[in-house]
């Protein structure tokens, strides 16, 4: 029998706690042999396991298990939940663990410890790993993020999913829930930025670029658009523009990388024809238009609105 074969299957391929191993019948002497590597106090892994091949969740789980009253948080939770928006240092490899006050801050090699207060609805158990909720993670990361990036993440949280394409029917959070969360934690670092971001958040953006386009247009003084709203065109055709200005019959579509596909190109041509037949002006925004703070994208939208009779408020 090889050294590997006497190991329970459940802890062969990922880090494990000493307590887990002993519950599975492995002696302390067995855990001290050379084929076992100690990652941290009370955490071990079978020698030869490639950490790079492990998911962040599997790497993080034992650290929360040996640290009571704790959960993966901050940048670690940000990555685990796949939140959009730029968070500086998110890919540094450091594992972030938050522990419930008044317990001490976790102090281990490779760990960034935090001590905080979270309510029961601010942590979730996912495949044996306690992790701060998406909304709480958004708040915890606010100190390092810009207001714009916080709006990107907030739009993602409050977005109404499309049941036909996603395995959920409800938003991750509502505006009311986010507002209540901020009210619970008035002294959290970054709270001023999250409050500003929540004021700018809107239901309807389907991607970070759509959010950034909307914010850039708003900063430039353009009117508030409708977001992904079904719009009746000619002959009963319904389209759902990324941004629309029904009063001026202007539709704005952000075309990402998928729009280079020949099939998608054909669909885009049909879409443009539908808008033209109905007397709508379509503005197509490409990735390169979003460079330099989206100045070119804003120019295109402004010109389309101007051509349809829009004029800026004299107060702007």
Secondary structure by P-SEA (a helix, b strand, c coil): cccccccccccccccccaaaaaaaccccccccccccccccccccccccccccccccccccaaaaaacccccccaaaaaaaaccccccccccccbbbbbbccccccccccccbbbbbbbccccccccccbbbccaaaaaaaacccccaaaaaaaaaaaaccccccccccccccccaaaaaaaaaacccccaaaaaaaaaaacccccccaaaaaaaaaaaaaccccccccccccccccccccccccccccbbbbbbbccccccaaaaaaaaaaaaaaaaacbbbbbbccccccccaaaaaaaaaaaaaaacccccccc
